[in-house]
Amino acid sequence: MLQLLIVHFVVAMVAPACVKVWGRRFFAVLALVPASAAVWALTQTSAVLSGDHPTQSVSWVSALDLNLDFRLDPLSWLMVLLVGGVGALVLLYCAAYFSSTAKGLGRFAGVFVAFAGAMLGLVTTDNTLLLYVFWELTTVFSFLLIGHYHDRQNSRRAAIQAIVITTLGGLAMLAGLIALGEAPGGSYRLSELAASPPTGGIVPAAIVLVLLGAVSKSALVPFHFWLPAAMAAPTPVSAYLHAAAMVKAGVYLVARLAPGYAELPVWQWTVLTLGLGTLLLGGWRALRQHDLKLLLAFGTVSQLGLIIVLVGSDHRAVALAGLAMIAAHAMFKACLFLVVGIIDWSVGTRDLRELSGVARRMPLSTISAVVATASMIGIPPLAGYVAKEAALEALSHDAGPAEVVTLVAVVLGSILTTAYGLRFLWGAFATKPGVPAREAKRTSRLIVASPVVLAALSLAVGLTPGMTERVLAPFADTYRVGEPGHLTLWAGFGTPVLLTAVILGAGALLFAGRTRMERFQEAVAPPGSAQDAYRSTMRALDNLAADVTALTQRGSLPAYLSTILGTTVVLAGGAALMRATLPEQVRAWDSGVQAVVVALIVVVAFLAARARRRLKAVVLLGCVGYGVAILFELHGAPDLALTQVLVETVTLVVFVLVLRRLPAYFSNRPLAFSRWWRAAVGVAAGLLFAGLAMVAAGSRVDAPVSESFPAEAYEFGYGKNVVNVTLVDIRAWDTMGELSVLLVAATGIASLVFLRARSGGIDRTAQLSRAAVRPVVWGRDEPDRAAALRRPPGSDTPAAELRAPGRNREWLTGGATLAPQRRSVIFEVGTRLVFHTMLVFSLYLLFAGHNAPGGGFAGGLVAGVALTVRYLAGGRYELGEAMPIQAGWLLGIGLFLSAGVGAAPLLVGGDVLQSTVIDADLGPFGELHLVTTLFFDMGVYLVVVGLILDILRSLGAEVDRQGELEGNAAPDVAYDSPQPTIDDAALAGAPVGAPPGTDGGTR
């Protein structure tokens, strides 16, 4: 079973490419995939009938006893045949139905096959949580199929409506399944829940939630309106999802659980009320439809209500009739939908008021539709007749009050079915006076094959009721009330035969008076509908969301933080005051130096809160971080202290880069009250967290893990640096997730800042030479000085010319592009002295970090700081010289290296991220003691370097470039000429040649 699922989803992934290459005819090949499921089910028939149900279980999350469990019993066998068989016929139909030039055929094919796989998993799994997974997969795939014509508003609206309603029901069902699993005697296996129901007061509520999921999926009242709206989908979707597959998911769930819960009053009232109401409402609405697909859609709603009532009963005989009706309905309704598609495909309309004489032009389609309609109405010897006769016989035998009400409703619903069945045949195929006959625009033998097969199957199943009973009776016998039922073509004269005659006669009379019936329905139509209620609810929900968003999302970070911290203080602080116990002894500090450092941190934090200038606040905030690093060092954690210093350094640089685009001062509004309020919230939060730390430490009842952590880190991670071993070995999965977050963050930041393609070359100045720069006379050589300043190096500009081959290379070439007022000789000389040393030191931290302070994270930060120094010394072009590689390559290679090293142990039978030691004698170089987590650490190193490079390129170099274009930043281009520099007015576009001291000119 699992293998079939894998085949479905693999084929779904390759189907778009195959359809693109081979066109619509490849649908016929895709039909083999669901057909294989049906063939497999047929090969398992003997095992299913003997009670030796095929099962399969694959361990997934063993700690939670969560496995991939599959089971094939008679009900699953029936559903697999329908899902696979009808799916194959519909895919074969698609090979002729769609135009060869239609858009999105590949996507449609892939989603259709994936939906078939999800339905196959849904009807075969024996695990309730896995059932929910497949349930929601069918919801998502049906959303994509219903909205296939995404350029049409009605298709998009119908798809959204379907996914909202079915997802709502699915979430309710999940809650119910979890409640059943956790109740006394509960289980997460469907077979056990049905055979041995749990006990407890939560069971009725859980059953209501599960039924809510079923009735929403099967379009019962009050959720019935989504199915007719879904007729905006292509006809193959309607034939498969809304006749044989998706809507049957709710029916399947009800049938699966009915043997264990059908005797509960809440089950009986819910199933009978909603099922019978849907039966009558759907049939009534079908009588006034002029679109053939809508007529069949409301008829489907009606019959789904009937099937839910039958399979949701607690009687064996009624349940057997319901199972037979599931099969019959799938065949005749899929056939009718496909015939409607042929009519629309051939003559260009589905409106029965515009169709006339179709029967003469489409004899095979007409015969198929007549057979399918006769099965739907209940005319012998077809499958629908056998199922309906069995239902009438079971309901009229030993009938109690509930059975009498059900029987009356079924008779009335069947009368409506007869009426709209005849309306369908008349509207689609009859010759109508005054309506011109439409010529068939196109014909195809292939497109007729599927409805002909389905009609023939309806006849074959109807002629062999004994075989159908033999297959379905074992599951019907699991119901707990009544005598076993029977399926037969003739059971003698009796109540069922009389009721059938009444149904056919009354239905024919109702059809004969169709004109008066339509006028009557229009006269008594209610002012609103369930769909109107849905739309009003959604509009109200949108308005409420907008109001809540306007109230809470005000764009104020202080307001957000105050809300979060204030809520934490109130809830966590209140709980701590009521329940917490402080430790008996509290040691304030280990040495007086710690107290001094804390006092300095408090003073600096207070000054940062009072600062009006943004840069001053950032620098003071960085001092707070450095103070925390000193505390780490005083507590004997040099690794944490090193990391804290490096992180604070990089963060400080990032803040400074961002501040260049922000005003120098904070808001000038009077903020006295808000400052005091924020200060109060900050103090309260700080006291709370300190108190919680003491409470947590004082509440310890077991020995702390830190006592054994060093020994375990060395024994299992082969390193003495507990922090680094934890990152790359013990908690390597966490590190992998953090690397992914870093990569996403870097991509997001850069995407927000870059206004041009990021795939281009990095700004570099290796070709620049100050000696090659020629003097410029403003107004003669370059009349537009601002434009000259903004031209990038490497082109024909007065600022730079390409270096001739063989020239001497300068080490800090980017400095030549900076204006003199932006250059610092001390900084440039210092950069020459420390850059390579910092890189070597970063590599030392990388390789030594497993046993000494350091590691890939710290080493990457040091390398990033080195790049930052290079950028600050030489500008954005110097950054390109220092690291002439795209940041995305470093990020991707780093993540790939870490993930690849983590997966490598699987090749030798190990676990993911498992480490090992490599010992080797290198002769004169000594012995090599290498832990494989070093390669994981290398990936961390590359990701951190790539992150910092991406930040420097986006918040640094790209912001510089944008500032130059806007004229709001000092130029990055210097001039080796006797000409003076350009003042700010010139950069702002002042007139060239204006006298000094006015609007422009030279100094």
Number of C-alpha atoms within 10 A of each C-alpha: 21 17 7 17 20 13 18 25 20 15 19 25 17 13 26 19 15 18 21 14 11 11 19 24 16 20 26 18 14 25 23 19 24 29 22 18 27 25 15 17 21 15 11 17 17 13 14 21 18 9 13 12 16 13 14 15 15 12 11 12 10 9 7 7 10 15 17 17 21 22 19 26 23 21 21 22 25 22 29 29 22 25 28 28 22 28 32 28 26 27 29 25 24 27 21 21 23 18 13 13 9 10 12 14 22 24 19 20 27 24 25 26 28 25 29 29 28 24 26 28 24 28 26 23 27 24 23 23 20 20 25 18 17 21 26 19 19 27 24 18 21 24 24 22 27 27 24 23 17 16 9 11 12 17 23 21 16 23 27 17 22 27 23 16 20 27 19 15 21 26 17 19 24 21 17 24 27 17 22 27 22 14 18 15 14 20 22 21 19 21 19 17 22 19 14 15 20 22 13 11 10 15 22 18 15 22 23 17 21 27 25 24 28 26 29 23 29 27 27 31 22 17 21 27 24 27 25 21 20 29 22 25 23 19 25 24 27 29 28 28 27 28 27 27 28 24 23 27 23 25 26 25 22 27 27 21 23 24 28 21 27 23 17 14 11 14 20 18 13 18 24 22 15 18 28 29 19 29 31 25 21 29 29 20 20 27 25 20 20 17 19 25 25 22 22 28 29 26 28 29 31 31 29 30 32 28 26 31 29 32 33 31 27 24 26 26 28 30 33 29 30 27 27 30 27 26 21 29 24 24 31 33 30 32 32 29 25 33 28 23 24 25 22 17 21 19 17 16 17 21 16 20 13 16 23 22 19 22 17 12 15 18 12 17 26 22 15 26 28 20 23 33 26 23 29 28 26 23 19 17 21 30 34 31 25 28 30 27 26 27 28 22 24 27 24 19 16 10 13 11 8 12 17 15 14 23 21 16 18 25 18 19 27 29 26 31 30 28 28 31 28 22 25 27 18 17 24 26 23 18 17 16 9 8 12 12 16 16 13 15 9 10 15 11 9 13 23 21 16 24 29 22 16 27 27 18 18 29 22 14 21 26 18 17 20 14 13 20 19 12 18 22 25 19 21 27 19 17 30 16 16 15 14 17 21 24 28 19 19 11 13 8 8 10 14 21 16 10 19 21 12 16 24 20 15 18 23 20 14 21 22 14 11 17 11 12 15 13 12 12 14 11 9 8 11 8 6 8 11 14 16 12 12 17 12 12 12 14 12 12 12 12 12 12 12 13 12 11 11 11 9 13 13 10 9 10 10 11 15 14 14 19 14 11 18 19 13 16 21 14 11 14 20 13 11 17 11 8 7 17 13 17 13 6 8 9 5 9 11 10 10 10 13 18 14 11 17 18 13 15 20 14 14 20 19 14 15 22 15 13 16 15 14 18 20 16 20 19 17 22 21 24 21 22 22 21 23 19 23 23 20 18 15 16 14 11 15 18 21 20 23 20 20 19 21 22 20 18 20 19 16 20 23 17 17 18 19 13 15 16 14 11 11 13 13 13 10 7 6 8 10 8 9 12 13 11 13 17 16 14 18 17 11 18 20 14 14 20 15 12 17 17 13 17 16 14 13 16 13 10 7 6 8 10 8 10 9 10 15 18 15 17 20 16 11 14 26 23 23 19 21 24 23 27 26 19 21 29 25 21 13 20 16 14 18 21 11 13 21 16 12 18 22 14 14 23 18 11 14 19 14 10 16 15 12 9 8 15 8 8 11 19 20 21 26 20 18 24 22 19 10 16 20 15 14 16 13 15 11 8 12 16 14 17 19 22 15 16 24 21 18 19 24 17 11 12 19 24 29 27 20 17 19 11 7 6 9 9 12 14 12 19 20 29 30 26 26 21 16 15 10 14 18 14 10 10 15 17 12 14 22 16 11 14 19 13 14 19 19 15 16 26 22 15 21 24 20 17 26 28 17 18 22 27 32 32 27 28 32 30 26 28 27 25 24 21 25 24 21 28 24 21 26 26 25 29 24 28 27 24 21 20 14 13 14 18 25 19 13 22 29 16 19 26 24 15 20 27 17 17 22 24 15 16 16 13 9 7 8 12 13 17 25 20 23 14 13 10 11 11 10 9 8 6 7 9 11 13 12 16 17 20 27 22 20 28 29 24 29 31 30 27 32 28 26 27 26 24 28 23 25 25 25 24 25 25 23 20 22 23 18 16 17 21 17 12 20 14 18 18 24 26 24 22 22 17 15 9 13 10 15 18 15 18 17 21 23 15 15 18 16 19 14 13 12 11 9 10 16 21 19 17 11
